[in-house]
């Protein structure tokens, strides 16, 4: 788990690409801020996702099929 200081999509994406399994983001006060936060954590196949793809450590930890694994449709993402 990692904690960011504020809602900064670039930092959130870098932490996830580095292998963080989750992000804690303080000061989310509106629905729009929440949607921006969730979108920064999700890849484009998911609704609202706009996270860029560039994981290095994540592929070391989870294998070369990391992107395919995290974008596989699942009932928990609906």
Number of C-alpha atoms within 10 A of each C-alpha: 10 13 13 14 11 14 18 13 19 11 14 25 23 17 22 24 20 17 18 16 11 13 17 13 16 11 10 14 8 8 9 10 13 15 14 17 22 18 19 23 23 19 19 15 13 17 12 16 17 18 22 16 13 14 18 14 15 19 16 12 11 13 11 13 9 14 16 9 11 14 14 10 12 8 5 5 9 7
